[in-house]
Amino acid sequence: MREDEFGYVPKKKVAHEVGCDLATLSEHELKERVELLRAEIGRLEEEVRRKAASREAASAFFKT
């Protein structure tokens, strides 16, 4: 993001904040957030697998 003339860089809008009030959201907005969170869970699970594989490879290397 670019700075304005005062050097301010606007923050990226948060798509979902855990614990926020859901009563104000429409059914469509709720479904969008569910999909967003599912994608994020998949991304997190993939990173867990990647780190576990890296740890296992390091462990195997140093055991030999």
N, CA and C atoms as a LAMMPS dump frame, in Angstrom:
ITEM: TIMESTEP
0
ITEM: NUMBER OF ATOMS
192
ITEM: BOX BOUNDS ff ff ff
-5.0000000000000000e+02 5.0000000000000000e+02
-5.0000000000000000e+02 5.0000000000000000e+02
-5.0000000000000000e+02 5.0000000000000000e+02
ITEM: ATOMS id mol type element x y z
1 1 1 N 0.83 -1.179 0
2 1 2 C 0 0 0
3 1 3 C 0.874 1.242 0
4 2 1 N 0.318 2.276 -0.539
5 2 2 C 1.073 3.519 -0.649
6 2 3 C 0.745 4.468 0.485
7 3 1 N 1.736 5.27 0.822
8 3 2 C 1.564 6.312 1.833
9 3 3 C 0.803 7.484 1.233
10 4 1 N 0.026 8.174 2.058
11 4 2 C -0.579 9.411 1.605
12 4 3 C 0.417 10.548 1.804
13 5 1 N -0.018 11.786 1.586
14 5 2 C 0.908 12.911 1.682
15 5 3 C 1.429 13.151 3.095
16 6 1 N 0.79 12.529 4.101
17 6 2 C 1.233 12.67 5.483
18 6 3 C 2.061 11.478 5.958
19 7 1 N 2.335 10.523 5.058
20 7 2 C 3.13 9.354 5.414
21 7 3 C 2.321 8.233 6.03
22 8 1 N 1.006 8.36 5.985
23 8 2 C 0.119 7.349 6.569
24 8 3 C -0.119 6.227 5.567
25 9 1 N 0.045 4.987 6.019
26 9 2 C -0.254 3.824 5.196
27 9 3 C -1.513 3.193 5.769
28 10 1 N -2.622 3.208 5.022
29 10 2 C -3.86 2.641 5.558
30 10 3 C -3.731 1.144 5.789
31 11 1 N -4.353 0.681 6.868
32 11 2 C -4.333 -0.741 7.18
33 11 3 C -5.312 -1.481 6.281
34 12 1 N -4.968 -2.71 5.96
35 12 2 C -5.84 -3.557 5.172
36 12 3 C -7.074 -3.905 6.003
37 13 1 N -8.235 -3.841 5.373
38 13 2 C -9.474 -4.147 6.076
39 13 3 C -9.492 -5.629 6.451
40 14 1 N -9.866 -5.914 7.683
41 14 2 C -9.939 -7.292 8.168
42 14 3 C -11.252 -7.898 7.678
43 15 1 N -11.169 -9.064 7.032
44 15 2 C -12.363 -9.709 6.493
45 15 3 C -13.2 -10.352 7.588
46 16 1 N -12.561 -10.821 8.633
47 16 2 C -13.281 -11.429 9.744
48 16 3 C -12.435 -11.333 10.996
49 17 1 N -13.078 -10.965 12.076
50 17 2 C -12.405 -10.909 13.362
51 17 3 C -13.05 -11.956 14.258
52 18 1 N -12.248 -12.865 14.777
53 18 2 C -12.755 -13.914 15.648
54 18 3 C -13.418 -13.272 16.857
55 19 1 N -14.636 -13.713 17.161
56 19 2 C -15.362 -13.205 18.314
57 19 3 C -16.232 -11.997 18.026
58 20 1 N -16.251 -11.527 16.782
59 20 2 C -17.06 -10.347 16.468
60 20 3 C -18.553 -10.68 16.514
61 21 1 N -19.385 -9.641 16.604
62 21 2 C -20.835 -9.798 16.647
63 21 3 C -21.334 -10.279 15.292
64 22 1 N -21.955 -11.437 15.253
65 22 2 C -22.44 -12.013 14.004
66 22 3 C -23.88 -11.62 13.7
67 23 1 N -24.574 -11.058 14.671
68 23 2 C -25.985 -10.724 14.507
69 23 3 C -26.222 -9.686 13.415
70 24 1 N -25.23 -8.86 13.144
71 24 2 C -25.398 -7.79 12.16
72 24 3 C -25.111 -8.238 10.732
73 25 1 N -24.67 -9.476 10.556
74 25 2 C -24.289 -9.962 9.231
75 25 3 C -25.447 -10.689 8.549
76 26 1 N -25.502 -10.551 7.233
77 26 2 C -26.517 -11.256 6.46
78 26 3 C -26.113 -12.715 6.28
79 27 1 N -27.043 -13.514 5.818
80 27 2 C -26.754 -14.929 5.544
81 27 3 C -25.63 -15.042 4.526
82 28 1 N -25.673 -14.21 3.496
83 28 2 C -24.638 -14.222 2.454
84 28 3 C -23.265 -13.882 3.042
85 29 1 N -23.218 -12.855 3.885
86 29 2 C -21.946 -12.47 4.511
87 29 3 C -21.41 -13.58 5.41
88 30 1 N -22.309 -14.244 6.13
89 30 2 C -21.884 -15.353 6.989
90 30 3 C -21.301 -16.492 6.161
91 31 1 N -21.953 -16.82 5.053
92 31 2 C -21.442 -17.891 4.18
93 31 3 C -20.084 -17.525 3.603
94 32 1 N -19.902 -16.265 3.229
95 32 2 C -18.602 -15.819 2.715
96 32 3 C -17.517 -15.985 3.769
97 33 1 N -17.847 -15.647 4.993
98 33 2 C -16.868 -15.765 6.071
99 33 3 C -16.542 -17.212 6.375
100 34 1 N -17.53 -18.084 6.304
101 34 2 C -17.281 -19.513 6.505
102 34 3 C -16.289 -20.012 5.461
103 35 1 N -16.486 -19.63 4.207
104 35 2 C -15.566 -20.048 3.143
105 35 3 C -14.178 -19.466 3.358
106 36 1 N -14.104 -18.23 3.768
107 36 2 C -12.829 -17.594 4.065
108 36 3 C -12.097 -18.346 5.172
109 37 1 N -12.822 -18.682 6.223
110 37 2 C -12.21 -19.397 7.345
111 37 3 C -11.819 -20.825 6.966
112 38 1 N -12.603 -21.476 6.132
113 38 2 C -12.231 -22.822 5.666
114 38 3 C -10.929 -22.771 4.867
115 39 1 N -10.804 -21.772 4.017
116 39 2 C -9.57 -21.62 3.237
117 39 3 C -8.39 -21.361 4.166
118 40 1 N -8.604 -20.556 5.19
119 40 2 C -7.523 -20.257 6.131
120 40 3 C -7.143 -21.499 6.929
121 41 1 N -8.121 -22.293 7.316
122 41 2 C -7.832 -23.542 8.03
123 41 3 C -6.999 -24.46 7.144
124 42 1 N -7.347 -24.561 5.881
125 42 2 C -6.568 -25.376 4.947
126 42 3 C -5.14 -24.882 4.835
127 43 1 N -4.973 -23.586 4.784
128 43 2 C -3.636 -22.992 4.708
129 43 3 C -2.836 -23.294 5.969
130 44 1 N -3.488 -23.198 7.118
131 44 2 C -2.819 -23.504 8.387
132 44 3 C -2.441 -24.976 8.475
133 45 1 N -3.349 -25.857 8.071
134 45 2 C -3.061 -27.289 8.114
135 45 3 C -1.911 -27.655 7.188
136 46 1 N -1.842 -27.026 6.034
137 46 2 C -0.734 -27.286 5.11
138 46 3 C 0.588 -26.834 5.722
139 47 1 N 0.581 -25.715 6.405
140 47 2 C 1.808 -25.238 7.047
141 47 3 C 2.226 -26.168 8.179
142 48 1 N 1.267 -26.704 8.921
143 48 2 C 1.574 -27.676 9.976
144 48 3 C 2.233 -28.908 9.356
145 49 1 N 1.67 -29.402 8.245
146 49 2 C 2.257 -30.576 7.567
147 49 3 C 3.673 -30.28 7.083
148 50 1 N 3.863 -29.089 6.525
149 50 2 C 5.182 -28.71 6.01
150 50 3 C 6.203 -28.645 7.145
151 51 1 N 5.822 -28.062 8.25
152 51 2 C 6.748 -27.952 9.378
153 51 3 C 7.027 -29.313 10.009
154 52 1 N 6.012 -30.166 10.083
155 52 2 C 6.216 -31.507 10.63
156 52 3 C 7.179 -32.29 9.745
157 53 1 N 7.017 -32.185 8.429
158 53 2 C 7.909 -32.884 7.502
159 53 3 C 9.338 -32.365 7.641
160 54 1 N 9.48 -31.075 7.808
161 54 2 C 10.805 -30.484 7.98
162 54 3 C 11.446 -30.962 9.282
163 55 1 N 10.663 -30.991 10.339
164 55 2 C 11.18 -31.456 11.636
165 55 3 C 11.567 -32.924 11.556
166 56 1 N 10.745 -33.749 10.912
167 56 2 C 11.043 -35.171 10.773
168 56 3 C 12.296 -35.4 9.947
169 57 1 N 12.467 -34.603 8.886
170 57 2 C 13.67 -34.732 8.061
171 57 3 C 14.905 -34.352 8.847
172 58 1 N 14.817 -33.284 9.631
173 58 2 C 15.959 -32.874 10.464
174 58 3 C 16.257 -33.926 11.519
175 59 1 N 15.218 -34.467 12.114
176 59 2 C 15.393 -35.49 13.138
177 59 3 C 16.072 -36.74 12.546
178 60 1 N 15.629 -37.138 11.38
179 60 2 C 16.219 -38.307 10.708
180 60 3 C 17.677 -38.037 10.351
181 61 1 N 17.976 -36.829 9.903
182 61 2 C 19.337 -36.482 9.514
183 61 3 C 20.276 -36.538 10.707
184 62 1 N 19.854 -36.001 11.837
185 62 2 C 20.738 -35.941 13.001
186 62 3 C 20.796 -37.248 13.78
187 63 1 N 19.906 -38.183 13.517
188 63 2 C 19.951 -39.478 14.169
189 63 3 C 20.952 -40.403 13.485
190 64 1 N 21.284 -40.116 12.241
191 64 2 C 22.209 -40.989 11.497
192 64 3 C 23.631 -40.596 11.681
